[in-house]
Amino acid sequence: MSTASSENDVIRTRIPTYDDDNTVLYAYEPNIAFFREANVVPETPTDEDNEKTVKDVLAHCQVIHDAIQNLDRKFDVIHGKVSKIQRHRSKSFWQRRPKGCQHRQCQSLLIYPT
């Protein structure tokens, strides 16, 4: 039985055991009569409450929308920087010469083998 439930909302039934260790088991079932009495009529919210709730939700949505736009701008800046780094690295990779060849003739022989 959970600690939040009281004795009124559950029915405790003892389950007989036929073991020699004298253990006692209980089964807990919801008390349907308790729930019928407790939840008779829910309160209906007024139009003012609904309007306030809608305004609160819209305000939260606006904050979320602004945050997403800000993150989108930051993502575009980061993406531009990453693209620039990738272009620079690929350019420097293709311009590198092998360690054994320091002059152009040797490099052209490595690029275009015959």
MOVENJO-V190901 format. One record per residue. SS is DSSP state (H for helix, E for strand, C for the rest). OMEGA is omega as a letter, one per 30 degrees, with the letter a starting at -180 (999 if undefined). D_CENTER is the distance of its C-alpha to the mean C-alpha in Angstrom with 2 decimals. Layout:
BEGIN
SS;OMEGA;D_CENTER
SS;OMEGA;D_CENTER
END
This chain:
BEGIN
C;a;31.51
C;a;28.68
C;a;29.79
C;a;28.67
C;l;31.06
C;a;34.68
C;a;37.80
C;a;38.18
C;l;35.03
E;l;35.62
E;a;38.69
E;a;39.47
E;l;41.66
E;l;43.38
E;a;43.29
C;l;46.50
C;a;46.29
C;l;49.15
C;l;48.41
C;a;50.70
C;l;48.10
C;l;48.26
C;l;44.52
C;l;43.52
E;l;40.59
E;l;39.27
E;l;37.32
E;l;35.28
E;l;35.05
E;l;33.90
C;a;36.86
H;a;36.82
H;l;39.55
H;a;37.58
H;l;34.63
H;a;37.10
H;a;38.79
H;a;35.74
C;a;33.93
C;a;36.91
C;l;35.96
C;l;32.73
C;l;33.25
C;a;32.98
C;l;31.43
C;l;33.82
H;l;33.53
H;l;33.15
H;l;30.14
H;a;28.60
H;l;29.45
H;l;28.00
H;a;24.71
H;l;24.55
H;l;25.41
H;l;22.70
H;l;20.06
H;l;21.65
H;l;21.73
H;l;18.01
H;l;17.50
H;l;20.03
H;l;18.37
H;l;15.04
H;l;17.34
H;l;19.29
H;l;16.41
H;l;15.30
H;l;19.01
H;l;19.42
H;l;16.68
H;l;18.34
H;l;21.68
H;l;20.59
H;l;19.23
H;l;22.64
H;a;24.52
H;l;22.77
H;l;23.29
H;l;26.92
H;l;27.45
H;l;26.08
H;l;28.33
H;l;31.25
H;a;30.80
H;l;30.62
H;a;33.75
H;a;35.55
H;a;34.83
H;l;35.83
H;a;38.93
H;l;39.96
H;a;39.39
H;l;41.82
H;l;44.31
C;l;44.62
C;l;47.88
C;a;48.45
C;a;49.85
C;a;53.26
C;l;53.95
C;l;54.33
C;a;56.40
H;a;55.73
H;l;58.06
H;a;56.27
H;a;52.88
H;l;54.23
H;l;55.64
H;a;52.28
H;a;50.52
C;l;53.25
C;l;54.81
C;999;57.99
END
